[in-house]
Amino acid sequence: MADWIAALQAALGEAGVDTGQAASDKAWSAWGRMGVPTAIAYPRSTEQAAEVLKIARAAGVPVVTWGGKTGLVDGASAEGALALSLEKMNRILDIDPEAGTMTVEAGCVLQSACEAADDKGLLLPLDLGARGSATIGGNIATNAGGNRVLRYGMMRDMVLGLEAVLADGTIVSAMNDLIKNNAGYDLKQLFIGSEGTLGVVTKAVLRLRPKPVSQNTAFLAVSEFDNLPKLLRRLERDLGGTLSAFEVMWADFYQLVTTEPARGRPPLAYGQPYYVLVESLGADPAEDEPRFEKVLASALEDEVIVDAVIAKSDAERGAMWALRDDVGQTMRNGPMIAFDVSLKIRDMNAYVDKVRADIKARWPASAPTMVFGHLGDGNLHVIAAVGETSPETRHAVEEIVYGPLEALHGSISAEHGVGLQKRDFLRLSRSPAEIALMRALKQTLDPGNILNPGKVLAPA
């Protein structure tokens, strides 16, 4: 047994460390193998996490932090590394209804945090498909987005303060619980979205919002792309700031998730190129529902939309959202390569047409390229299925999907992060000066390069 593993066992107890087959058995995510770590450490406190990092740094062992293991860019790949699992640090430490804040440990599952806020009549706005397994720490490390960014922003906008452990075991406690605090550098921003490369987030103070008391949801059909931004801005204006979701599905994706073996059924007839799931969260049920219906009726009368159905029960609302969340249906087309990109809405139609045409020209027998996403905040998900996913093929598809984004000033990653999969394309979305500054920060905070090495930034 390596000395550093023995030291971990002494610090955490034998039950706090997995090695060998036990470590191998846990090296799986919902999307496949994650690389087998040499060991997995399970700290129960920030202090124990700091001790783990001190031991790892002294031994020169790379450390990869594990949360819910729901990432999609190999950011938690831990082959031959020490996996630092925060699953035992999962407590909700405090909810302050008066201040509208929640203090949690990083291993707390998102859904648990949301339910705890709900019980207090409050809302933690972050919502995404992996809500039942993704953790708060992982959401912070990747600056998660999800379904309500349009109204409430990214995870960054919900974090007031946090606690993190640096590579040398130093604990940086910046547990600010104030909305406004301009006293010097906002150090939490170093760790939000850094994918575990600059420090390990162990606790956070989150900003909560008042719990909405009305929820109106509809599925809409749109006949041409130019009407999508018109519809979005009309809803933002006429719903008085209550619009919380604007999710668009291209026709191929809509049909895929509403035909067997999918469980979903089409709420609207096929035949239109775009289908939109919209939701409004408000404070006055008596006023919000008729206003929602009036706004949609006006859009229908002006032919901004061509058809609409409004959810009249929680079951109907759930069925509509289930269509948007049923991304797994894309596996029916064979091995898939998934992307999340960001660009201006005005550029999306031409971009999607080009990507689809270029993929079809290169792989004529490929399945239709699926497109859907949080169009209201500029985020599209693109899923290609060209028959196989060898490294060479994957790179060729990436060139097609990412290539146009540089000229459009778009982003190769809207919300999933960079990890391993996107790091070679970071140059398309970040300038040389930005990348140089990122490297300087990494060198300053992690001079031994033990924190998630090789992720986000390619080796120099």
N, C-alpha and C positions, 0 to 999 in steps of 0.2 A: 504494500500500500504506500502511495506517495505521501511524503511528509505533510504536504499541504492539505490532503484529504483527512489525515489524522488530526490536523489542527482544526479543520472545520468540524469534525465530529466532537472534538473537545469543547468547541465553542457552542455548538448547537445541540449536542447530544446525538447519539447514533440514529435516532429516529428523524433527525433534522437533516440528514444527508442520504441521498440515494446514489449508488454506483452500479456498475455492471448491468445486469439484465433489468434491474429495477429502473435504472435511468433510461435504458433503451426503450422499455415499454411505455414510457411517458413522453417520448420524443415524437408525438403525433399532434397534428392539429386537424381541424375540420377539413382542411384542404390537402392533407398528406403528410409525408415525412418531413421533419424539421431539422434533421442532422442529429446524430447521437452525441450527447454531451458526455464528457468524462465523468462528471458528477453533477448532481442537482442539490442545491442548498435551499433550505426552507426557513429563513429567519422569521421570527415572530414579533420583531420590533425593529425600529430604526437603528437602535444601538447594535442589535445582532447583525443587521444588514451592513453596518459600518465595519463590524469585525470581519465579516466575510470578505469585504473589499480589501481590507488591510492584509489579510492572509493571501488573497489572490495577487495583490500587487507585489508583495514580497517574493512570491514564487514566480511572478511573470506569467500568470495564467489568465487567458482572456475570459471575460465575463459577459454573458448575454442574459439580459433580464427577460423573464417570462411573466406575462400577465395571463390573459384569457386565451392566448395563442390563436387569435382570430385574424392576424394580419395577412395581407395578400401580396407582399413584396419581398418575402424572405428576410424581413427585418429581425426575426427571432431565430434564425437558423443558428444552431449551436454545436455544430460538428466539432468534436474534440475540445470544446470549451467547458467552462463551469457555467451551468444554467442557474441563475439566481431567481427562484420562483417566489413570487409574493402572495401566493394563494392563501397562506396562513395569516397574512396581514390584511384582513378583510372586514374590519369592524367599522361601523358608523359611530364615530366618537361623540358627535354633538350635532344637534339641529337647533338653530336659534330662530324661531319664527319672527321675532321682533326685528332682528337684523336681516332676516332672509338669507341665512347662510347655513351651510352644512359642512362639517369637518369629517373627513373619511380617511381611512388607510388606503393605500394604492391598490391593494388586492381586492377591494370591494367590487362586486359585480355591478355593472351599470343598472341593470333592472332592479336590483335590490336597493340601490341608492334612490332610483326614481320612485319606487314604491314607498320608501320611508318618507320621502318628501311629500308624496301624495297623502299619506296618512296625517300629515300636519297641515293639510290644506294648501300645500305649496307645489311648485313645479320645478323639477330639474329638466331643462328643455332638451338636452341631448337625446336623440332617438335615432337608432340605426338597426339594421337587420340582425346584428350579432348582439343585441342588447342583453340576451340571456346568458352570455358567456364572456363578453368583452369586459375588461376591468377599467376602473377609473384611471389607474396609473398608465395603462396602455392607451386609453383615450387621450391622456395628456401627452404622452410621449409621441403620439402620431398627430396631435392636434386634430382629433376626429371631427367630422362634419355631420353628415346624416341628413335627416329629412326636414329639419326646421331651421337650417342655417339662414334661410331667407329672412326670417323674423328675429331669431335670437343669436345668430352668429355661430362661429366655430367653438370648439372646446376652449380655445384661448380666451374667448369672451366670457366664459363661465368660471374661470379660475382667478380667485382673488389673491391667494397665497399658496405656497407649497413648502414642503420639506424635501430635501434631496441629499444624497450621499455622494461625495466626489470619489474619484478613483483611488485616492489615498486614504479613504475612510473618514474624511472630514464631513461632519454633518452641517449642512447649511439650512438653518431653519428660518424661512421667510414666510411664516404663517400669517401673513397679513389678512385681516378680515374687514378691511375698509374698502369701499368702492373707489374712493379718491385718496391716493397717497403718492405724492410726487417727491418724496424725500430720497433723492438720489436715483441710482440705476434701479430699474425694475428687474431684479435678478431672476424672478420666476420665468421670464421670457427666454432665458438661456436654455431652459430645460423643456419647455413646451414645444413639441414638434421636433425635438432633437433625436428621437428614436433610441434613447438610451446610450448615446455616444458621448455625452458630456457629464452625465450623472444619473443616479438611480432615484427616481421620485418615490417617496415612501408615504407621504401624507399630502392632503390638499384641503384648502378651504374653498368651497364652491358657492357661487352666487345662485340663489334660488329666485324664482319669480312667483307672483300670485297664481294660484291654480285657476285656469279658465273654468267658467261654469257653463259655457256653451261651446259646442263643437259641431260645425257644419261641414259636410264632406260631399263632394260631387265628382262624377266622372264625365268628362267632356270629350267631344270629337271635334277635330279641327281640320279643315280642308286644305290649308296651305301654310307653309312655314311662316310667312310674314305675319300671319295672324297670331302666332304664338306670343311674340313680344307685345303686340297690341293688347292681347288678352291679359297678359301678366300685368302690365302697367294699369290697365283699367281696373283689375281686381285690387291692386295695391291702393289705388286712389279711392275707389267707390266703397271698399270694405273698411275704410277708415283705420288702416294699420293693423287689422286683425288677420290678414292673410299670413298663414304660417307654412304652407307647403304648396309647391307648384312643380309636380312631378310629371315629366313627359315621357311617353313610350312611343317609339316608332312602331309602325304597323306590324312588322315582322315579330317584334318582341311581344306585343299585345296578343297576337294570334297564338304564339308559342305558349304563353302562360294561361291561355283560356281553352286549350284543346287537350284531350286526353293524351297521355296519362296525367297531365296536370289536373289538380282538383278544382281550379278556378273556372268560372264560366263567364262569358262576355257580358258585361252590364250594358254594352252598346253594340249595335250591329257592326260587322266588319265593313271595310270599304273606304275608310278614310286613312290618310297617311299618318295622322298623329292623334294620340289619345292622352288626355291630361287629367291627372288626379289633383284636385285642389282641396285645400282644407282651411277653414277659418276658425280661430280660437278667440272667443269673446267673453264678455262679462254680463251680458243681458240676454237671456234666452228669448224673452218676449220680443225684443227688437232685432236680435241678430239673425234669427231664422228668416223672417220675412225680408229683411234687407238682402241676405244672401240669395234668396230666390229672385228678388227683384233685379239684382245685378246680373244674374245669369240669364234671366228673361230678356234683359236689355241687350246683352251680348248675342243672344240668339236672334233677336229681332234685327240687329245690325249685321248679322251674318259673320260675326267674329268667330262664333262657334256654329256648328251645324246640328249638334244633338247634345243632349245632356240628361243625366239621371242623378238625382239627389238621394243620398242615403237617408232612410227614414228610421233606422234602428242601429244599435251598436253592431248587430250581426252583419247588416249590409255594409256598414263602415269598415268593419274588420275584413270582409270579403274583398272590398276594393283595395285596401292596403296589402292584403295577402298577394294580390296580383303583382304589385310593385316589388314586394319582397321575395318573390319566388324566382330568384336568380338561378337557382339550381337547375331549372328547366333547360338552361342553355347547354347543359351536359348532354342532352339528347342529340345534339348535333355532333357529338364526338369530342375529342380532347380540345379544350378551349384555352385561349390566351386572353386574359382580361386586362383592361386598362381603365384608368380613371384620369381624365384630362380636363383642363379648364381653359376656356377661351371666351371671347366676347360673343354674345348671342348673335350679333349681326353676321359673324363669321361661321356659325355652326353649320348652316345648311350646305354651303359650298364645301366645307371641311368634310362633313360626313359623306357627301357624294363622292369626293375625291378618294377618301380612304376606302370606301366600298368598291369603287371602280378599280382602284389599284390592286386590292386584294383579289378581286375576281379575275383581273387580267393575269396575275401571277399564278393563281391557283383556280383554274376554271371550274373544277369540281367541288370547290369549297361550299360550305353551307352559308346561308345569308349572314352577313355581319350584323350582330344585334346591337342596337343603340337605345339607351334609355338614360334617365338621370334627373338630377336636381337642376333643371334648366334655369330656374329662377335665380340661382346663384352662380350660373356659368359652368356647371359641372356636368360632364357627360361620361357615362360608362359605355365603353366600346368592347364588345366581346367577339373575337374572331375564332372561327373553327375551320382550319384549313386541312385537317386530316391527320396531322401529327404535330408534336411539340418539341422536336429535337432542338438543341441549342442554336443550330444554324437557321432552322426555320423560324424559331422564335425571334432571333435577331432580325431576320428579314421582315417579319411582320412589324416589329418595333420600329424599324426604319420608316415603314409606311405610315404608321400611326403617329409617331412622334415627329417625324421630319417636317411636316408643314407648320408645326407649332412655333418654331423659332421666328419665322417671318410674321406670324400672326400675334406675336408677343403673348402666347399662351403658356400653359404650364403642363409639364409631363405628369404632374401629380396634383390633383385637386384636393384629395383628402386621405389617401392611403399611405403616404410617405414615399420614401425613396428606396430604403433597404438595400438589398443587393441587386434587385431586378432593374432598377432605373438609374443606378449611379453613373453608368457610362453615358447617359443622356442628360445628366444634370446640366451640362454646358449649354443645352438648348434653352433652358429656362433661367439660368443664373449667369451673370457676367463673370469674367475672369477675376475682377476685383472682389466680387461677392464670394466666390469660391476660395480665394486667397484668405479672406477674412475668416471664413468658416474653418479653414485649416489652422489659422492662428489661434482661434478659440479652442479647437481640439487639442493643439499642442500645449496650450496653457493649462487647460483643465485636466488633460489626460496625457501627460508627456510619455508615459509608458505604453500608450495605445492598447490598454487592456479592455476598455469599455466598448463592446460591440464592434470590434475592429473590422475594417473593411466595409462597413455599412455606411450609406450616404456618400461618403467621400472615398474614391478609389485610392489605393496606396500611392503615395507620392512617387 
